[in-house]
Structure formats: structure tokens, C-alpha cells
Amino acid sequence: MVKLKLKKKNSPKENVASEKGKLKINFPGAVTQLEAVLHKFFVKKILYDTMFRGRGLEFESYRTFESFDDANIIDWKASLRSNNILARRYIQERDLGIYFIVDVSNSMLFGSGNKLKAEHAAEVVGALSHLISTAGDKVGLVMFNEDVVKILRPSSSKNQIHLFMKFLSDPSLYGGGFDLDKAIKHVLTVVKKSYTIFFIVSDFIKVKKSSEKSLSLIGSRFETVAIMVRDPMDEKLPDIKYQFALQDPYSHRQMVMDPSVASEGYEKLVARQKELLKDVFNRSQIDMLELMTDKPFAYTTATFLKSRSAKGGRL
């Protein structure tokens, strides 16, 4: 799939870097935004616990349901038998490790509006990693293109979130090709502990059916969530009356496109690719959260987490 050159026709280095040579990422704002929305979804800790119940928690016993509890943890069959409202009690894995596997390839260095996909993705990862870290669990980071360019082992140290922000803001770590299979293979050789959760963050534009084997390996062994970050022009061509040049972010091949002629075919191609993705993720036991760079991520993310909590794990 071809992609437009980076916004304002600047070079990649000019476009992704601010005056200080960093990506334009508002980590404090992203953290505040997610915290504020999660607060509206009742108790954050309950939402966090139930989100990871699939493999992160083990059932232990029942207890009496309290007024502040989430109704989703009620076991109605057991309650009927005991003539009392009972909630399921879980044993928390105390050494839970959570990895963010983040795509930093050329395709993520695209933005038709005010924010690149890479910038939006970094803010999402920053906010979620902060949430996880403050809950007492360890967070780790893997940044990949056609290779693994940075790996930060899970840690709960106070410096870990600072390192997240440092690496995700470093434009020198961005660019290059795309090889999700290689990244997953590398991660699976490094991570052996069963109580590990993965967030894979990418636009997934280059993912093909052949990646199902790798995705199935990680999805069947670990609780895994895919976060798809897309730009509006990844979904639909602009409604303009003139032609424009496009450039493939990986091969750098260029072509001229007329939206009035190509829009319908483009949208059908996008729809087919997204259906393939959903099918592959579903068979790989991986839930997918869809985010757009022109929309705030917090409410969509919180709604997704709430849906997972209602299901006690996978959607």
C-alpha cells in the first residue's frame, strides 16, 4: 500500500523532530487524559485487575460482594447456591511483566494532520505504561522496524517511565523497514515467564496472512493486545480536486494519484486489509484496539478496557 510523503513535504528528520531534535510527544497530557477518563469508569484498580484476568490472575475462592465492587466479578450461580451475593476472589501474580512492542518503521512516520502515527502511538504507550507502573507491575519496551532497535527489560523502578519517554522521543530510533515476525521471534526467545502480557503497537499496514503463525505463537502463550494506530489517510483519500504524488514508505517508489478516480478502489483495498487483520488476530487469540491520530485516544481505550473487564479477559 502506498503512503503520502510526510506532512509539509519536509524530510523525515525535519518532520519528526521538534526544535530540540525530539518527536513532538505530550506525555504528561496523555497520562492526565487517560487517568481522567478511567476515573469516570469507576474504580481504576478493578478495571486494571479484570483487564488482565485472562492469564494474569488465578481464581482462588469466593467472598461477599461489596458495594464498591465491579458487578462483573459476581458469580451468580454460586450466589444462588449460597443465597448470598458472592464475588470471585483472584490470586494476583505479584511479578507481572508487561511489554510494549512498538513499530518504529517508516510507515509510522506519517501524518496528514497535526500528529504523526509515531507520536500518537508514543503517547498511548506512555499513558498505559504509567498506569501499569503505578499499579505496581513491571513494564518493558521493544522498539522494532526490520530489526529490534531497542529493548528495555520490564522493571518497576521509578526511572523506567523516564526511559520509556526518552527512547520513544528519540527520532534516531525511528525509520527503516518492517518485520513483525522477526520482532515476535526475538521476544519469544527472550521471554519465558508465563505471567507476561504484550501490547503490540503498529499501524499493521504491512502485516499479511503469513504473519498468522507468529501472532498465533504469542497470542496462544501470552495475554496479547494489538493497538492499531492509523492516520485518516490510511483509511480514506482526501476529497480534493487535484492530483498529488505518493511515496511508498519502504520502497520509496512514487506515483501520482487522482482521488476522484482512485478513492473507491483505495477504500475497498483498506477494508479488505482490515478484515484480514481482524481475522488473523481473532484466530491468534489477540484483541485489537483501533485508534486514529485525529481523535483523542483515552475514551476509546477506556471503553476497550471496560469491555475486556466485562468479559473477564479476551473480548
N, C-alpha and C positions, 0 to 999 in steps of 0.2 A: 504494500500500500504506500503511495507517495504522500509526502507531507510538505507543507509550505516551509519555506525558509524561515528562520527565526524572525520574530517581530521586528519591525522597523528596518529590516534588511541590513542589520549590523552583523558583524562577525560573531560567532558563538561566544568568544571571550568578552566582547563588548556588551553583548546582550545579557548574559547570565550574571555578570559581575556588577556590583554597585561601585561607588567611588572608592570604597575601601577594598575592592577585589573580592567581595563575598556575594553570594546569592542573596537576593532580597527576600529574606525569610523573617517573619514576625513570630518568633517562638513564644514570647510572653503572651501576646494576643491570642495565639492559638490555644495555649493552655487555659487561659481565662475563659475563652469561648466554650471549650468543651466542659470545663468544670461548671460553668453557669447552666448549661443545658442539662448535664447529668443531675444537677441539684433538683431540677424540675421533674426529673423522672424518679423521684422518691429517694430512697437511701442508696448512695453510691456503692457502698460496700456490698450490699445484697446484689446489686446489678453486676458488680465485678465478679463476685463469687459464682453466681449462676451462669455467667457468661462462659466460664471455664469448667463447668461441671462435667463436660464430656469425658475428659481424661485427667483433669487437674484435681478433682475431688473424688473421694470414695465414700459410698454410703456406709454409715456406722449404725444408726439406730433412729428412733423417733423421740420427739419431745413435744411438749404442749405448745401449740401455736400462740404467739404473742401478737398484740395489736399492731406493733411496728414492723412485723414480718411481711415479706412479699407473699401474696396469696398463692403464687406459683409453686411454693415449696410444700403446700399442703398435700398430704396423701389421703385422698377422700375414701378409698377402700379401707385403709387402716383406721380412719376416723369413724367410719360406720361400725366397724367391728368393736371398737373400744367405747363408742358412744361419747367421744370427746374429739375435738379438732386437733389433729396431730400434724406436726411438720417434720419433714425429713431432716435428720442431722447428718452432716458430712464431715469426714476427716480431711482437713486441708493438708495438702503436700507443702511442707514448710520450705522446701528448697526448689520452688518452681522457677524454671528458666524460660524466658520469653525472648525469641529472636525476631527482629525485623529484617527481612530480606528485601533490600531496596534496589530497584532498577535505576541505574545512573547512566544508561546508554544515551546515544544521540537523540533518540526519539523523545526522551523526557525533557530535552532542552528545546521545547517548542511551546509557544504561547501566542494565541491570536488576540489576547486581551492584556490585562494588567499583570497576569501571573503565569509563569511557566509551569508546566506539569511537575517539573522537579521541585519547584518552590512550594507548590501546593502539597505535594507528597511529603516533603520535609516537615511542613507544619503539622500535618496529620500524624506523622511518626513521632514528632516532638511532643505533641499533646498526649498521645496514647502512652508513650514511654514514661512521661511524667506521672500520669495516672497510675500506671503499673508500679513504678518505683515507690511512690508514696504509699501504696498498699503493702509494701514490704517485700515484693518479689524482685527477682533479678532480670535485668533487661540486657540484651545483646544486639549487635548490629552487624549485618553483612551487606556490603555495597558491591554490586556486580554490573558488568557490561558483558563483553565476550569472555571475561575472566572475573575472578574475585579480586576487587581492587582494595578492599578494606574489610577487616573482620575484627570486631570488638566483642570479646567473650562476655557472657552475662555476668553482671555484678550489681550489687545493691549499694555500692559506695556512693557518697554524696557527689563525687566527681564524675560519675558515669553519665548523667544527663548533660553535664558540661561537654563531655567528649562527644556525645551524640550530636549536639548542636555544632560543635567545632567541625566535625567531619562532614555533616550534612550541609554545612555552609561553605565548604571548600570547593571552589569551581575546578580546581586541578584534579579532583577525583571524578569529574563528570566527563561524558563523551565516550565515543567508541561504539563497538558493535553490541550484539545482544545474544546471550546464550544462557537461557534459564536452566536448561538441562544440566549444564556444567556447574552452575551455582548450586543446584539442588544436590547433585552428586557430591560436591565438595562438602556441603553442610552435613550430609548423611554419613560421611566418613569421619567427621569431627564430633558430631553429637550422638551420644549413645544412650543418654538418660531418657527414660520413657516420659518423665514428667517435664516435657518441654513443649512449648507452644510456638507456632510460627505464624507471622503475618508476612505474606508476600505482597509487595507494593510495586505496581507497574502499570503501564497503560495496556499491556498484554497484546499489543498490536501485532507483534511478530510471533506470538505463540501459535503453534499449529497442532494438529491432531497427534503428530508424532511425539509431542511432549507429554501425552497422557501417561505413559509408563513412569516417567519421573515424578509427575504430580501424584499419581496413584501411590507410589512408594512413600512419599512424605505424608500424604493425606491419610493413608491407612495406618501408619505408625504413630503419627502425632496429630494433636488437635491443630488444624491449619485453617487460616482465613486468608482469602485473596482480597486485596483492596485495589480496585481498578480506578486509576486516576486518568481522566480524559479531558481534553480541550473541546469546546463546542465544535471546532472544525474537524475534529476526529470523527464526529457524528454526521455533520452536515456542511455542505459547501456554502459560502456566503451568498446572499441574494444580491448580486451585483451585475451590472450590465457590460462589464468589460472582461477581457481575458487576463490571466495572470500566470506567472511561472511557478512551478512546484519543483521541489527537490527531494529525492529520497534521502532520509537522514543517515542511511547506512551505505548505500552505493554511491550517493551524491549525483546520480543521474537526474537530469532535468527534463521537464516537459511543460508545454503551455496548455492551459485548460480553460475552457469556456463553461462557466457554471450553468448557463441556460441549456447547454447540451448534455453536460456530464452529471448534473445533480442527481437525477433519478437513479442512474446506474451506480453512482457513488454510494448513495444511501442503501441501496439493495446489497451492495458488497459489504458495507459496515454491518447491516443487520445479519447477514449470513455469518460473518466472522464472530459476532457477539453470541449468536446461537450456538456456534461451535464451541466457544469458550464456556458457556453455561453448561453445555452437555458434558464437556471434558471435566469441568470442576465438579459437577454433580456426581459423575461416576468415580471421581477421585476422592469423594467424601470431603470436599472443600466448599465452604460457603463463600459467596462473593459479595462484597460491598462495592457499589458503584458510586463514584464521586466525580463531580465536574468542577473544573477550575473556576468557573464563573459563578459558583454557588457556595455559600458557607458550608463547611463540612460537618459542623458539630451536631446539628439536629438530625441529619441523615445518619451519622454514625451512632448517635444515641438511640435512634429508632431501631437500627440494626442490632445493637447490643441488647436492647429490650426484647426484640423478637427472639434472639438466641436464649435469653433468660427464660422466656415463656416456654420454650421447647426443652429447657434443661440441657442445652448443648447445641448441636447442629440444628439448622433450620430444616 
